[in-house]
Amino acid sequence: MTLASPDASAAAPIPEVFPPTLREVMLRPWWIGMLLFALLVAAVFAWLGQWQLGRAIDTNPPPPGATEQVQPIAAVTAPGEYLPEPLVGQRVEVAGTFVAGDFLVVSSRFNDGQEGYWVTGQLRVDPASAGGDAP
């Protein structure tokens, strides 16, 4: 019977394993794909930011004082329809009746430099002044 010597069990030295370097990790296909994805997302957000800025700048505002001319409501919009931004603040002429008990008083409002109140309420438009069927 032969006995193993203590040197026989340690015949081959185990090589030391180093962790991957940053460059090796960055050149893996997964991380290259993540970089391309992040660049694509950044490009899309940059384009959306440019689009939003372009939409915020109104290139076709109404002429000064155009919204101060009173027009029939049928010439401006129909009840329940979308009101485009250039028409916000347009003065209109309309006939109808206020809904009783549906009023709201808004304080600290100015009219010709004097502080006062606004009384707002729901107006049921007459079909004749609306230019069609009223809701």
Beta strands, then each sheet from edge to edge (+ up, - down):
strand 1: 71-72
strand 2: 92-93
strand 3: 96-111
strand 4: 114-125
sheet 1: 1+ 2+
sheet 2: 3+ 4-
end
